[in-house]
Amino acid sequence: MPRPAAQRALAGEGDTPLVFNSAPHTRAGVPAGAAAAPVTGGRTGLTPRPGGGHVLDNGLLRVEIDARGLVVSAYDLTADRETIAPGGAGNLLQLHPDFPNMWGAWDVDAFYRNTVTDLTDADEVVPGDDGASVRVVRSFGSSRVVQVLTLEPGERRLDVDTEVDRHETEKFLKLAFPLDVHAERYASETQFGHFHRPTHTNTSWEAAKFEACNHRFVHLEEPGRGVAVVNDSTHGHDVTRTVRTDGDAGTTTTVRVSLLRAPRFPDPETDQGVHRFRHALVPGAGIGDAVREGWRINLPERRATGAGEVAPLVSVDTDAVVITAVKPADDGSGDVVVRFHEAHGGRARATLTTGFAATDVQVTDLLERPLADAEAPRPAGGSTYGYGRSS
C-alpha cells in the first residue's frame, strides 16, 4: 500500500519500520505527535477455557470469554481484582423494541427498557489469527454481528471491535458491561473535559437521565478503583446500579453503550447495512487512563517505513495537558496555532516545547484573537515555554 504524502514528506524514503503516533500521549515508546520504532515486549497467551470458550492472558489482565462469546471475567492480575460483577457477563448485546410516542428518529422513551432480549446465542466463538484475540459471530433476526475481542501484549485493556450487518427496524441495540464497582457518580467526556452524572435515580431529574451522551469515554470510580469504557464512534449510553442480594451483597454498576436504533421515520433506511464500532474496557483506569485510552482508540497508530524517526512539532511534559491541534493560523500570517487543555479536571503546570524556532508567544481565543488579559506563558529558554493555571 502506498504511503500517504504526509508520511513520505516527514519520514523520507527508507526501510526503517516506523509507527506514526498522532495521539496526544506516548504510545509503545513513540512520543505524542511523532514517528519512531515501537518498543515491543510481552505476549498474550490464548488457552481453552474449562466449560467452553477461551482465556486471554497477557500478565496484566486475564480475560475469560465463555462459549457464548461473553466476557465472564476480566481479572486485573496486578491489583488482584475482578472487573466483571459476580454472575454478570460483559460484551452482552441487548435488543429492545423501540417505539417512541412521537418523533421516532429523535426521541427515546424510558419504557423501551420494559422489554429486552439478550443476544447470547453464538454461531461461532473461535481464536483469532493473531493469537491474542477471539472472534465471535452472532445472528439475530435478519442481521449478523461479528466481533473481535483482543488483549494486546503489555496493555491493560480489552479491545472490542464490532461489525453489525443490520437489517432490523425499530429495535434499539445496546452493548452492556456489568461492572463490580460501587460508584455514586460517573464521568462522561465532553469537549475539553468531562461531566459528572449520578448513577442513582433518587429524584425525578436523575430518573429522567436514562439516556445520556459522552464523547470518547465513560469512567466509573470507587475509592482506589476505576473502570473506563472508551469508544471511537458511539456517544449515547446509560449507567445503572443495583445492589446484589446474594453472595457479597455488593453493588453492580452497568454501563451500556448505544449502538443502533433504526427508526422508520423520516428515513425508512436508517441504520440499515454494515456498521463498524470500536470499544475498549479498561480495568483499573483512573481519569487520566480514560483520557489516554479515549484518544488512543480514536487516533490509531499508522505503520510505514522511512529514513528515520520524526520528532514532534510540539510537546508538553505532562499527560494532564492534551494537545489537540497544531495548525497554521487562519489569517495566513505563517504563525503556528497550538491548542491544548488540562484534561484531568484539576490544576496543571506544563512546559511546552516546540520543534521549530519560536520568537514570540501569544494567548488567543478559539477564533485566534489575542487575549490581552490572559496570563502570558513564561519563556524557559530556547523554544520552551512554561504555562500553569487551574482547569
Short mmCIF file of the C-alpha atoms (twelve columns), coordinates in Angstrom:
data_MODEL
# 
_entry.id   MODEL 
# 
loop_
_atom_site.group_PDB 
_atom_site.id 
_atom_site.type_symbol 
_atom_site.label_atom_id 
_atom_site.label_alt_id 
_atom_site.label_comp_id 
_atom_site.label_asym_id 
_atom_site.label_seq_id 
_atom_site.Cartn_x 
_atom_site.Cartn_y 
_atom_site.Cartn_z 
_atom_site.pdbx_PDB_model_num 
ATOM 1   C CA . MET A 1   0.000   0.000   0.000  1 
ATOM 2   C CA . PRO A 2   1.480   3.407   -0.936 1 
ATOM 3   C CA . ARG A 3   2.309   5.729   1.924  1 
ATOM 4   C CA . PRO A 4   0.353   8.974   2.280  1 
ATOM 5   C CA . ALA A 5   2.255   12.015  1.026  1 
ATOM 6   C CA . ALA A 6   2.499   13.488  4.523  1 
ATOM 7   C CA . GLN A 7   4.281   10.404  5.849  1 
ATOM 8   C CA . ARG A 8   6.680   10.412  2.900  1 
ATOM 9   C CA . ALA A 9   7.460   14.094  3.451  1 
ATOM 10  C CA . LEU A 10  8.083   13.622  7.167  1 
ATOM 11  C CA . ALA A 11  9.984   10.326  7.253  1 
ATOM 12  C CA . GLY A 12  11.705  10.357  3.875  1 
ATOM 13  C CA . GLU A 13  12.488  7.309   1.811  1 
ATOM 14  C CA . GLY A 14  13.881  4.290   3.612  1 
ATOM 15  C CA . ASP A 15  13.255  0.838   5.029  1 
ATOM 16  C CA . THR A 16  13.156  1.665   8.761  1 
ATOM 17  C CA . PRO A 17  9.836   0.435   10.254 1 
ATOM 18  C CA . LEU A 18  8.063   3.332   11.951 1 
ATOM 19  C CA . VAL A 19  4.881   3.875   13.923 1 
ATOM 20  C CA . PHE A 20  3.211   7.262   13.438 1 
ATOM 21  C CA . ASN A 21  1.504   8.292   16.662 1 
ATOM 22  C CA . SER A 22  -0.932  11.174  16.154 1 
ATOM 23  C CA . ALA A 23  -2.466  10.751  19.624 1 
ATOM 24  C CA . PRO A 24  -1.529  13.297  22.330 1 
ATOM 25  C CA . HIS A 25  0.120   10.689  24.580 1 
ATOM 26  C CA . THR A 26  3.168   8.462   24.243 1 
ATOM 27  C CA . ARG A 27  2.258   5.025   22.903 1 
ATOM 28  C CA . ALA A 28  4.540   1.960   22.779 1 
ATOM 29  C CA . GLY A 29  7.503   4.253   23.360 1 
ATOM 30  C CA . VAL A 30  6.591   6.543   20.454 1 
ATOM 31  C CA . PRO A 31  6.158   10.159  21.637 1 
ATOM 32  C CA . ALA A 32  2.927   12.028  21.008 1 
ATOM 33  C CA . GLY A 33  2.830   13.541  17.533 1 
ATOM 34  C CA . ALA A 34  5.950   11.692  16.426 1 
ATOM 35  C CA . ALA A 35  7.083   8.660   14.453 1 
ATOM 36  C CA . ALA A 36  9.562   6.087   15.741 1 
ATOM 37  C CA . ALA A 37  10.225  2.393   16.050 1 
ATOM 38  C CA . PRO A 38  7.796   0.966   18.634 1 
ATOM 39  C CA . VAL A 39  9.014   -0.594  21.856 1 
ATOM 40  C CA . THR A 40  7.633   -4.104  21.838 1 
ATOM 41  C CA . GLY A 41  7.565   -6.636  24.623 1 
ATOM 42  C CA . GLY A 42  5.454   -9.232  26.333 1 
ATOM 43  C CA . ARG A 43  2.999   -11.621 24.809 1 
ATOM 44  C CA . THR A 44  -0.607  -12.705 25.128 1 
ATOM 45  C CA . GLY A 45  -1.476  -16.293 25.849 1 
ATOM 46  C CA . LEU A 46  -4.619  -17.882 24.407 1 
ATOM 47  C CA . THR A 47  -5.848  -21.100 26.025 1 
ATOM 48  C CA . PRO A 48  -9.106  -23.090 26.099 1 
ATOM 49  C CA . ARG A 49  -11.480 -22.261 28.946 1 
ATOM 50  C CA . PRO A 50  -12.901 -25.145 31.013 1 
ATOM 51  C CA . GLY A 51  -16.566 -25.463 30.116 1 
ATOM 52  C CA . GLY A 52  -16.088 -23.837 26.717 1 
ATOM 53  C CA . GLY A 53  -14.686 -20.618 25.385 1 
ATOM 54  C CA . HIS A 54  -11.198 -19.152 25.646 1 
ATOM 55  C CA . VAL A 55  -8.878  -17.358 28.069 1 
ATOM 56  C CA . LEU A 56  -6.659  -14.411 27.095 1 
ATOM 57  C CA . ASP A 57  -3.781  -13.603 29.466 1 
ATOM 58  C CA . ASN A 58  -1.007  -11.042 28.965 1 
ATOM 59  C CA . GLY A 59  0.332   -10.999 32.523 1 
ATOM 60  C CA . LEU A 60  -1.596  -7.816  33.351 1 
ATOM 61  C CA . LEU A 61  -5.158  -8.929  32.597 1 
ATOM 62  C CA . ARG A 62  -6.745  -12.347 32.379 1 
ATOM 63  C CA . VAL A 63  -9.942  -12.292 30.343 1 
ATOM 64  C CA . GLU A 64  -12.327 -15.253 30.214 1 
ATOM 65  C CA . ILE A 65  -14.682 -15.450 27.232 1 
ATOM 66  C CA . ASP A 66  -17.251 -18.232 27.597 1 
ATOM 67  C CA . ALA A 67  -18.840 -20.429 24.933 1 
ATOM 68  C CA . ARG A 68  -21.473 -17.717 24.324 1 
ATOM 69  C CA . GLY A 69  -18.778 -15.183 23.420 1 
ATOM 70  C CA . LEU A 70  -19.444 -13.188 26.604 1 
ATOM 71  C CA . VAL A 71  -16.788 -11.790 28.937 1 
ATOM 72  C CA . VAL A 72  -17.435 -13.509 32.258 1 
ATOM 73  C CA . SER A 73  -14.169 -12.356 33.843 1 
ATOM 74  C CA . ALA A 74  -11.698 -9.506  33.322 1 
ATOM 75  C CA . TYR A 75  -9.274  -10.039 36.175 1 
ATOM 76  C CA . ASP A 76  -6.658  -7.416  36.949 1 
ATOM 77  C CA . LEU A 77  -3.637  -9.513  37.902 1 
ATOM 78  C CA . THR A 78  -1.674  -6.551  39.229 1 
ATOM 79  C CA . ALA A 79  -4.432  -5.294  41.527 1 
ATOM 80  C CA . ASP A 80  -5.782  -8.789  42.308 1 
ATOM 81  C CA . ARG A 81  -9.269  -7.542  41.465 1 
ATOM 82  C CA . GLU A 82  -12.162 -8.708  39.291 1 
ATOM 83  C CA . THR A 83  -13.815 -6.172  36.979 1 
ATOM 84  C CA . ILE A 84  -16.977 -8.001  35.883 1 
ATOM 85  C CA . ALA A 85  -19.713 -8.182  38.511 1 
ATOM 86  C CA . PRO A 86  -20.419 -11.644 40.022 1 
ATOM 87  C CA . GLY A 87  -22.895 -13.520 37.860 1 
ATOM 88  C CA . GLY A 88  -22.657 -10.883 35.133 1 
ATOM 89  C CA . ALA A 89  -21.277 -11.022 31.615 1 
ATOM 90  C CA . GLY A 90  -19.715 -8.212  29.601 1 
ATOM 91  C CA . ASN A 91  -19.824 -7.759  25.843 1 
ATOM 92  C CA . LEU A 92  -23.541 -8.546  26.119 1 
ATOM 93  C CA . LEU A 93  -25.591 -7.322  23.179 1 
ATOM 94  C CA . GLN A 94  -29.159 -6.457  24.169 1 
ATOM 95  C CA . LEU A 95  -32.096 -5.698  21.887 1 
ATOM 96  C CA . HIS A 96  -35.108 -3.575  22.861 1 
ATOM 97  C CA . PRO A 97  -38.268 -2.735  20.909 1 
ATOM 98  C CA . ASP A 98  -38.078 0.980   20.123 1 
ATOM 99  C CA . PHE A 99  -41.427 2.741   19.611 1 
ATOM 100 C CA . PRO A 100 -41.302 6.304   20.991 1 
ATOM 101 C CA . ASN A 101 -44.639 8.076   21.395 1 
ATOM 102 C CA . MET A 102 -43.504 10.759  18.952 1 
ATOM 103 C CA . TRP A 103 -40.566 11.610  16.690 1 
ATOM 104 C CA . GLY A 104 -39.038 8.177   16.295 1 
ATOM 105 C CA . ALA A 105 -35.658 9.387   14.998 1 
ATOM 106 C CA . TRP A 106 -35.211 11.920  17.820 1 
ATOM 107 C CA . ASP A 107 -36.905 10.606  20.971 1 
ATOM 108 C CA . VAL A 108 -36.007 7.733   23.276 1 
ATOM 109 C CA . ASP A 109 -38.792 6.958   25.761 1 
ATOM 110 C CA . ALA A 110 -37.948 5.256   29.048 1 
ATOM 111 C CA . PHE A 111 -40.472 2.443   28.598 1 
ATOM 112 C CA . TYR A 112 -38.254 0.850   25.936 1 
ATOM 113 C CA . ARG A 113 -36.489 -0.852  28.850 1 
ATOM 114 C CA . ASN A 114 -39.590 -2.841  29.775 1 
ATOM 115 C CA . THR A 115 -38.747 -5.475  27.169 1 
ATOM 116 C CA . VAL A 116 -35.256 -6.753  26.428 1 
ATOM 117 C CA . THR A 117 -33.742 -9.702  24.575 1 
ATOM 118 C CA . ASP A 118 -30.211 -10.776 25.489 1 
ATOM 119 C CA . LEU A 119 -28.330 -11.943 22.404 1 
ATOM 120 C CA . THR A 120 -26.464 -14.862 23.946 1 
ATOM 121 C CA . ASP A 121 -26.600 -17.426 21.135 1 
ATOM 122 C CA . ALA A 122 -23.345 -17.554 19.202 1 
ATOM 123 C CA . ASP A 123 -22.796 -19.063 15.778 1 
ATOM 124 C CA . GLU A 124 -19.044 -19.119 16.298 1 
ATOM 125 C CA . VAL A 125 -16.545 -18.453 19.106 1 
ATOM 126 C CA . VAL A 126 -13.056 -19.187 17.782 1 
ATOM 127 C CA . PRO A 127 -9.468  -17.977 18.316 1 
ATOM 128 C CA . GLY A 128 -8.320  -15.116 16.126 1 
ATOM 129 C CA . ASP A 129 -5.455  -15.391 13.686 1 
ATOM 130 C CA . ASP A 130 -3.095  -13.233 15.773 1 
ATOM 131 C CA . GLY A 131 -3.044  -15.452 18.879 1 
ATOM 132 C CA . ALA A 132 -4.257  -12.563 21.056 1 
ATOM 133 C CA . SER A 133 -7.932  -12.382 20.110 1 
ATOM 134 C CA . VAL A 134 -11.219 -14.272 19.983 1 
ATOM 135 C CA . ARG A 135 -13.721 -13.972 17.121 1 
ATOM 136 C CA . VAL A 136 -17.440 -14.128 17.931 1 
ATOM 137 C CA . VAL A 137 -20.221 -14.399 15.343 1 
ATOM 138 C CA . ARG A 138 -23.930 -13.980 16.170 1 
ATOM 139 C CA . SER A 139 -27.154 -13.859 14.184 1 
ATOM 140 C CA . PHE A 140 -30.439 -12.279 15.182 1 
ATOM 141 C CA . GLY A 141 -33.477 -11.674 13.024 1 
ATOM 142 C CA . SER A 142 -32.137 -10.843 9.577  1 
ATOM 143 C CA . SER A 143 -28.915 -9.378  10.982 1 
ATOM 144 C CA . ARG A 144 -25.408 -10.608 11.721 1 
ATOM 145 C CA . VAL A 145 -22.741 -9.441  14.193 1 
ATOM 146 C CA . VAL A 146 -19.021 -10.212 14.016 1 
ATOM 147 C CA . GLN A 147 -16.878 -9.205  16.995 1 
ATOM 148 C CA . VAL A 148 -13.144 -9.494  17.615 1 
ATOM 149 C CA . LEU A 149 -12.063 -9.288  21.270 1 
ATOM 150 C CA . THR A 150 -8.341  -8.535  21.575 1 
ATOM 151 C CA . LEU A 151 -5.953  -8.344  24.533 1 
ATOM 152 C CA . GLU A 152 -2.774  -6.700  23.279 1 
ATOM 153 C CA . PRO A 153 0.558   -7.620  24.896 1 
ATOM 154 C CA . GLY A 154 1.565   -5.165  27.592 1 
ATOM 155 C CA . GLU A 155 -1.825  -3.402  27.695 1 
ATOM 156 C CA . ARG A 156 -4.400  -3.252  30.485 1 
ATOM 157 C CA . ARG A 157 -7.454  -3.085  28.259 1 
ATOM 158 C CA . LEU A 158 -9.731  -5.373  26.251 1 
ATOM 159 C CA . ASP A 159 -10.471 -4.109  22.744 1 
ATOM 160 C CA . VAL A 160 -13.872 -4.973  21.257 1 
ATOM 161 C CA . ASP A 161 -14.236 -4.456  17.504 1 
ATOM 162 C CA . THR A 162 -17.834 -4.913  16.331 1 
ATOM 163 C CA . GLU A 163 -19.260 -5.153  12.820 1 
ATOM 164 C CA . VAL A 164 -23.052 -5.277  12.508 1 
ATOM 165 C CA . ASP A 165 -24.781 -6.094  9.221  1 
ATOM 166 C CA . ARG A 166 -28.115 -4.620  10.281 1 
ATOM 167 C CA . HIS A 167 -31.495 -5.402  8.704  1 
ATOM 168 C CA . GLU A 168 -33.936 -4.678  11.553 1 
ATOM 169 C CA . THR A 169 -36.219 -1.714  12.167 1 
ATOM 170 C CA . GLU A 170 -37.403 -0.032  15.367 1 
ATOM 171 C CA . LYS A 171 -35.118 -2.062  17.594 1 
ATOM 172 C CA . PHE A 172 -32.601 -0.468  19.968 1 
ATOM 173 C CA . LEU A 173 -29.256 -2.315  20.129 1 
ATOM 174 C CA . LYS A 174 -27.099 -1.894  23.255 1 
ATOM 175 C CA . LEU A 175 -23.732 -3.287  24.374 1 
ATOM 176 C CA . ALA A 176 -23.583 -3.931  28.134 1 
ATOM 177 C CA . PHE A 177 -20.760 -4.243  30.679 1 
ATOM 178 C CA . PRO A 178 -21.873 -5.041  34.275 1 
ATOM 179 C CA . LEU A 179 -19.023 -3.860  36.498 1 
ATOM 180 C CA . ASP A 180 -18.098 -4.680  40.092 1 
ATOM 181 C CA . VAL A 181 -17.793 -1.010  41.033 1 
ATOM 182 C CA . HIS A 182 -19.696 0.959   43.668 1 
ATOM 183 C CA . ALA A 183 -19.913 4.456   42.171 1 
ATOM 184 C CA . GLU A 184 -22.287 7.212   43.213 1 
ATOM 185 C CA . ARG A 185 -21.452 9.157   40.064 1 
ATOM 186 C CA . TYR A 186 -19.619 8.661   36.815 1 
ATOM 187 C CA . ALA A 187 -17.726 10.870  34.376 1 
ATOM 188 C CA . SER A 188 -18.513 11.182  30.681 1 
ATOM 189 C CA . GLU A 189 -16.171 13.100  28.439 1 
ATOM 190 C CA . THR A 190 -17.217 16.397  26.914 1 
ATOM 191 C CA . GLN A 191 -15.251 18.979  24.962 1 
ATOM 192 C CA . PHE A 192 -12.079 19.942  26.864 1 
ATOM 193 C CA . GLY A 193 -13.047 17.958  29.977 1 
ATOM 194 C CA . HIS A 194 -15.643 15.653  31.481 1 
ATOM 195 C CA . PHE A 195 -19.032 15.929  33.160 1 
ATOM 196 C CA . HIS A 196 -20.234 14.002  36.222 1 
ATOM 197 C CA . ARG A 197 -23.683 12.432  36.449 1 
ATOM 198 C CA . PRO A 198 -25.247 10.423  39.293 1 
ATOM 199 C CA . THR A 199 -25.693 6.658   38.960 1 
ATOM 200 C CA . HIS A 200 -28.811 6.641   41.164 1 
ATOM 201 C CA . THR A 201 -32.396 7.787   40.475 1 
ATOM 202 C CA . ASN A 202 -33.252 9.461   43.779 1 
ATOM 203 C CA . THR A 203 -35.040 12.382  42.116 1 
ATOM 204 C CA . SER A 204 -37.223 12.726  39.057 1 
ATOM 205 C CA . TRP A 205 -34.470 14.782  37.411 1 
ATOM 206 C CA . GLU A 206 -31.979 11.962  37.847 1 
ATOM 207 C CA . ALA A 207 -34.504 9.332   36.737 1 
ATOM 208 C CA . ALA A 208 -35.016 11.316  33.527 1 
ATOM 209 C CA . LYS A 209 -31.360 10.832  32.600 1 
ATOM 210 C CA . PHE A 210 -31.953 7.265   31.431 1 
ATOM 211 C CA . GLU A 211 -30.033 8.019   28.225 1 
ATOM 212 C CA . ALA A 212 -27.069 10.390  28.176 1 
ATOM 213 C CA . CYS A 213 -24.253 11.471  25.881 1 
ATOM 214 C CA . ASN A 214 -20.473 11.343  26.019 1 
ATOM 215 C CA . HIS A 215 -17.540 11.813  23.717 1 
ATOM 216 C CA . ARG A 216 -14.631 9.377   23.956 1 
ATOM 217 C CA . PHE A 217 -15.144 7.724   27.346 1 
ATOM 218 C CA . VAL A 218 -17.327 6.871   30.309 1 
ATOM 219 C CA . HIS A 219 -15.425 6.475   33.585 1 
ATOM 220 C CA . LEU A 220 -16.626 4.999   36.877 1 
ATOM 221 C CA . GLU A 221 -14.660 5.005   40.100 1 
ATOM 222 C CA . GLU A 222 -14.919 3.966   43.720 1 
ATOM 223 C CA . PRO A 223 -12.141 4.921   46.156 1 
ATOM 224 C CA . GLY A 224 -8.979  3.295   44.865 1 
ATOM 225 C CA . ARG A 225 -10.509 1.589   41.842 1 
ATOM 226 C CA . GLY A 226 -11.849 2.760   38.497 1 
ATOM 227 C CA . VAL A 227 -13.017 1.334   35.179 1 
ATOM 228 C CA . ALA A 228 -13.429 3.052   31.809 1 
ATOM 229 C CA . VAL A 229 -15.354 2.171   28.664 1 
ATOM 230 C CA . VAL A 230 -13.988 4.039   25.637 1 
ATOM 231 C CA . ASN A 231 -15.315 4.295   22.090 1 
ATOM 232 C CA . ASP A 232 -14.426 5.587   18.646 1 
ATOM 233 C CA . SER A 233 -17.868 6.460   17.292 1 
ATOM 234 C CA . THR A 234 -20.814 5.840   19.665 1 
ATOM 235 C CA . HIS A 235 -21.801 8.628   22.032 1 
ATOM 236 C CA . GLY A 236 -25.065 7.522   23.683 1 
ATOM 237 C CA . HIS A 237 -25.090 5.421   26.843 1 
ATOM 238 C CA . ASP A 238 -26.889 4.598   30.057 1 
ATOM 239 C CA . VAL A 239 -25.490 3.793   33.510 1 
ATOM 240 C CA . THR A 240 -27.482 1.993   36.209 1 
ATOM 241 C CA . ARG A 241 -26.623 0.436   39.542 1 
ATOM 242 C CA . THR A 242 -28.178 -2.394  41.535 1 
ATOM 243 C CA . VAL A 243 -27.435 -3.939  44.918 1 
ATOM 244 C CA . ARG A 244 -26.693 -7.632  44.749 1 
ATOM 245 C CA . THR A 245 -28.810 -9.647  47.169 1 
ATOM 246 C CA . ASP A 246 -26.749 -12.810 47.237 1 
ATOM 247 C CA . GLY A 247 -23.089 -13.588 47.770 1 
ATOM 248 C CA . ASP A 248 -21.171 -10.497 48.887 1 
ATOM 249 C CA . ALA A 249 -24.226 -8.209  48.575 1 
ATOM 250 C CA . GLY A 250 -22.077 -5.692  46.717 1 
ATOM 251 C CA . THR A 251 -23.056 -3.181  44.029 1 
ATOM 252 C CA . THR A 252 -23.188 -3.784  40.290 1 
ATOM 253 C CA . THR A 253 -22.853 -0.712  38.099 1 
ATOM 254 C CA . THR A 254 -23.746 -1.422  34.480 1 
ATOM 255 C CA . VAL A 255 -22.558 0.662   31.535 1 
ATOM 256 C CA . ARG A 256 -24.433 0.168   28.284 1 
ATOM 257 C CA . VAL A 257 -23.372 1.891   25.102 1 
ATOM 258 C CA . SER A 258 -25.996 2.617   22.449 1 
ATOM 259 C CA . LEU A 259 -25.205 1.208   19.025 1 
ATOM 260 C CA . LEU A 260 -28.188 1.319   16.624 1 
ATOM 261 C CA . ARG A 261 -31.916 2.157   16.608 1 
ATOM 262 C CA . ALA A 262 -33.308 2.065   13.025 1 
ATOM 263 C CA . PRO A 263 -36.456 4.241   13.222 1 
ATOM 264 C CA . ARG A 264 -38.770 4.216   10.190 1 
ATOM 265 C CA . PHE A 265 -39.389 7.971   10.058 1 
ATOM 266 C CA . PRO A 266 -38.246 10.173  8.414  1 
ATOM 267 C CA . ASP A 267 -35.856 7.759   6.673  1 
ATOM 268 C CA . PRO A 268 -37.059 4.130   6.492  1 
ATOM 269 C CA . GLU A 269 -33.496 3.038   5.649  1 
ATOM 270 C CA . THR A 270 -31.954 4.479   8.843  1 
ATOM 271 C CA . ASP A 271 -29.195 2.281   10.334 1 
ATOM 272 C CA . GLN A 272 -29.561 -0.399  7.642  1 
ATOM 273 C CA . GLY A 273 -26.475 -2.136  6.283  1 
ATOM 274 C CA . VAL A 274 -22.965 -2.546  7.665  1 
ATOM 275 C CA . HIS A 275 -21.759 -0.568  10.707 1 
ATOM 276 C CA . ARG A 276 -18.411 -0.794  12.482 1 
ATOM 277 C CA . PHE A 277 -17.670 0.199   16.070 1 
ATOM 278 C CA . ARG A 278 -14.620 0.026   18.308 1 
ATOM 279 C CA . HIS A 279 -14.827 -0.046  22.101 1 
ATOM 280 C CA . ALA A 280 -12.436 -0.976  24.890 1 
ATOM 281 C CA . LEU A 281 -12.904 -1.985  28.513 1 
ATOM 282 C CA . VAL A 282 -10.110 -0.535  30.678 1 
ATOM 283 C CA . PRO A 283 -9.960  -2.119  34.170 1 
ATOM 284 C CA . GLY A 284 -8.166  -0.193  36.907 1 
ATOM 285 C CA . ALA A 285 -8.435  3.088   34.993 1 
ATOM 286 C CA . GLY A 286 -8.109  6.478   36.615 1 
ATOM 287 C CA . ILE A 287 -9.485  9.515   34.835 1 
ATOM 288 C CA . GLY A 288 -6.099  10.047  33.180 1 
ATOM 289 C CA . ASP A 289 -6.167  6.493   31.811 1 
ATOM 290 C CA . ALA A 290 -9.661  7.088   30.444 1 
ATOM 291 C CA . VAL A 291 -8.478  10.257  28.702 1 
ATOM 292 C CA . ARG A 292 -5.439  8.488   27.220 1 
ATOM 293 C CA . GLU A 293 -7.322  5.408   26.034 1 
ATOM 294 C CA . GLY A 294 -10.124 7.524   24.605 1 
ATOM 295 C CA . TRP A 295 -7.650  9.408   22.422 1 
ATOM 296 C CA . ARG A 296 -5.830  6.186   21.525 1 
ATOM 297 C CA . ILE A 297 -8.905  4.438   20.151 1 
ATOM 298 C CA . ASN A 298 -9.880  7.486   18.109 1 
ATOM 299 C CA . LEU A 299 -6.379  8.091   16.693 1 
ATOM 300 C CA . PRO A 300 -4.987  4.620   15.964 1 
ATOM 301 C CA . GLU A 301 -1.346  4.173   15.088 1 
ATOM 302 C CA . ARG A 302 -0.233  4.083   11.470 1 
ATOM 303 C CA . ARG A 303 2.713   1.998   10.323 1 
ATOM 304 C CA . ALA A 304 5.080   2.854   7.486  1 
ATOM 305 C CA . THR A 305 8.752   2.770   6.552  1 
ATOM 306 C CA . GLY A 306 11.059  5.740   6.236  1 
ATOM 307 C CA . ALA A 307 14.586  7.040   6.575  1 
ATOM 308 C CA . GLY A 308 14.354  7.639   10.316 1 
ATOM 309 C CA . GLU A 309 12.400  8.945   13.264 1 
ATOM 310 C CA . VAL A 310 10.192  12.023  13.091 1 
ATOM 311 C CA . ALA A 311 10.276  14.387  16.077 1 
ATOM 312 C CA . PRO A 312 7.068   16.052  17.307 1 
ATOM 313 C CA . LEU A 313 6.404   19.645  16.257 1 
ATOM 314 C CA . VAL A 314 5.181   20.490  19.761 1 
ATOM 315 C CA . SER A 315 5.383   18.572  23.035 1 
ATOM 316 C CA . VAL A 316 4.380   19.004  26.677 1 
ATOM 317 C CA . ASP A 317 5.889   17.419  29.765 1 
ATOM 318 C CA . THR A 318 2.718   16.173  31.490 1 
ATOM 319 C CA . ASP A 319 -0.054  13.778  30.467 1 
ATOM 320 C CA . ALA A 320 -2.600  16.019  32.199 1 
ATOM 321 C CA . VAL A 321 -2.259  18.523  29.355 1 
ATOM 322 C CA . VAL A 322 -3.570  17.364  25.986 1 
ATOM 323 C CA . ILE A 323 -2.515  18.971  22.705 1 
ATOM 324 C CA . THR A 324 -5.498  18.820  20.375 1 
ATOM 325 C CA . ALA A 325 -4.281  20.802  17.355 1 
ATOM 326 C CA . VAL A 326 -1.130  22.190  15.736 1 
ATOM 327 C CA . LYS A 327 -2.061  24.244  12.693 1 
ATOM 328 C CA . PRO A 328 -1.239  27.327  10.620 1 
ATOM 329 C CA . ALA A 329 -3.058  30.467  11.722 1 
ATOM 330 C CA . ASP A 330 -6.209  31.177  9.717  1 
ATOM 331 C CA . ASP A 331 -5.068  34.716  8.900  1 
ATOM 332 C CA . GLY A 332 -2.292  33.418  6.632  1 
ATOM 333 C CA . SER A 333 0.422   35.117  8.676  1 
ATOM 334 C CA . GLY A 334 2.544   31.984  8.933  1 
ATOM 335 C CA . ASP A 335 2.039   31.818  12.703 1 
ATOM 336 C CA . VAL A 336 1.548   28.394  14.281 1 
ATOM 337 C CA . VAL A 337 -1.515  27.818  16.478 1 
ATOM 338 C CA . VAL A 338 -1.268  25.240  19.263 1 
ATOM 339 C CA . ARG A 339 -4.453  24.259  21.088 1 
ATOM 340 C CA . PHE A 340 -4.145  22.413  24.380 1 
ATOM 341 C CA . HIS A 341 -6.080  21.993  27.621 1 
ATOM 342 C CA . GLU A 342 -5.887  20.385  31.067 1 
ATOM 343 C CA . ALA A 343 -7.878  17.142  30.703 1 
ATOM 344 C CA . HIS A 344 -7.949  15.557  34.177 1 
ATOM 345 C CA . GLY A 345 -10.147 18.134  35.869 1 
ATOM 346 C CA . GLY A 346 -7.536  19.601  38.185 1 
ATOM 347 C CA . ARG A 347 -4.639  22.020  38.101 1 
ATOM 348 C CA . ALA A 348 -1.557  21.549  35.979 1 
ATOM 349 C CA . ARG A 349 1.721   23.294  35.225 1 
ATOM 350 C CA . ALA A 350 3.147   22.383  31.862 1 
ATOM 351 C CA . THR A 351 6.245   23.138  29.844 1 
ATOM 352 C CA . LEU A 352 5.585   23.385  26.119 1 
ATOM 353 C CA . THR A 353 8.482   22.831  23.721 1 
ATOM 354 C CA . THR A 354 8.399   23.465  20.001 1 
ATOM 355 C CA . GLY A 355 10.476  21.637  17.440 1 
ATOM 356 C CA . PHE A 356 10.934  24.856  15.486 1 
ATOM 357 C CA . ALA A 357 12.209  28.323  16.343 1 
ATOM 358 C CA . ALA A 358 9.611   30.417  18.161 1 
ATOM 359 C CA . THR A 359 10.237  34.148  18.525 1 
ATOM 360 C CA . ASP A 360 7.076   35.147  20.362 1 
ATOM 361 C CA . VAL A 361 4.017   33.566  22.013 1 
ATOM 362 C CA . GLN A 362 0.516   34.966  22.358 1 
ATOM 363 C CA . VAL A 363 -2.567  33.562  24.084 1 
ATOM 364 C CA . THR A 364 -5.689  33.656  21.885 1 
ATOM 365 C CA . ASP A 365 -9.296  32.541  21.973 1 
ATOM 366 C CA . LEU A 366 -10.602 29.751  19.732 1 
ATOM 367 C CA . LEU A 367 -11.112 32.276  16.935 1 
ATOM 368 C CA . GLU A 368 -7.379  33.042  17.208 1 
ATOM 369 C CA . ARG A 369 -7.930  36.570  18.532 1 
ATOM 370 C CA . PRO A 370 -5.266  37.704  21.055 1 
ATOM 371 C CA . LEU A 371 -6.427  37.887  24.672 1 
ATOM 372 C CA . ALA A 372 -4.839  40.930  26.245 1 
ATOM 373 C CA . ASP A 373 -5.749  39.965  29.820 1 
ATOM 374 C CA . ALA A 374 -4.599  36.328  29.619 1 
ATOM 375 C CA . GLU A 375 -1.680  35.053  31.667 1 
ATOM 376 C CA . ALA A 376 1.356   35.059  29.390 1 
ATOM 377 C CA . PRO A 377 3.488   31.924  29.070 1 
ATOM 378 C CA . ARG A 378 6.896   32.216  30.726 1 
ATOM 379 C CA . PRO A 379 9.941   31.658  28.466 1 
ATOM 380 C CA . ALA A 380 12.077  28.816  29.799 1 
ATOM 381 C CA . GLY A 381 14.903  29.069  27.289 1 
ATOM 382 C CA . GLY A 382 15.082  28.382  23.568 1 
ATOM 383 C CA . SER A 383 11.706  27.282  22.209 1 
ATOM 384 C CA . THR A 384 10.403  26.169  25.598 1 
ATOM 385 C CA . TYR A 385 7.604   27.926  27.482 1 
ATOM 386 C CA . GLY A 386 6.009   27.312  30.863 1 
ATOM 387 C CA . TYR A 387 2.281   27.635  31.441 1 
ATOM 388 C CA . GLY A 388 0.192   26.940  34.528 1 
ATOM 389 C CA . ARG A 389 -3.413  27.513  35.550 1 
ATOM 390 C CA . SER A 390 -6.435  25.767  37.021 1 
ATOM 391 C CA . SER A 391 -8.706  23.729  34.822 1 
# 
